[in-house]
């Protein structure tokens, strides 16, 4: 007998898929050249490595989301691992240097949109908000998918297969 997914599992599965697609589109919009520009504090080989790891994390989110919708326990564990990795590396993912370059770029391309010091005046605020979003998202995902009643949904499918 197949186990029905809870609304929470369905929500998280789709959220992982759509947020990963959104992040992929953002990465594609600037391309590698823009990514390399933002992370110029690193050596070229490190930038390329970071770029590919970024792609892997985004693709992993899609895979985990699809697997979660299918109640695949391995994908549940994979989503937890991916979230833990993001939490532990959030300071490397979102560096001050990259945000500083990005806000300066916004000041040059969107003149007058953000008065009183421009976007550059909120570099730290934007960085803290982005880091917080990643950490909170990851902690909520880990909390949700480690709850016994959620784990049970995935275990029944595994045991019944």
Buried (B, 14 or more C-beta within 10 A) or exposed (E): EEBEBBEBBEEBBBBBBEBBBEBBEEBEEBEEEBBBBBBEEBEEEEBBEBBEBBEEBBEBBBBBBBBBBEBBBEBBBBBBEBBBBBBEEBEEBBBEEBBBBBBBBBBEEEEEEBEEEBBBEBBEEBBEEBBEEBBEBBEEBBEBBEEEEBBEBBBBBEEEE
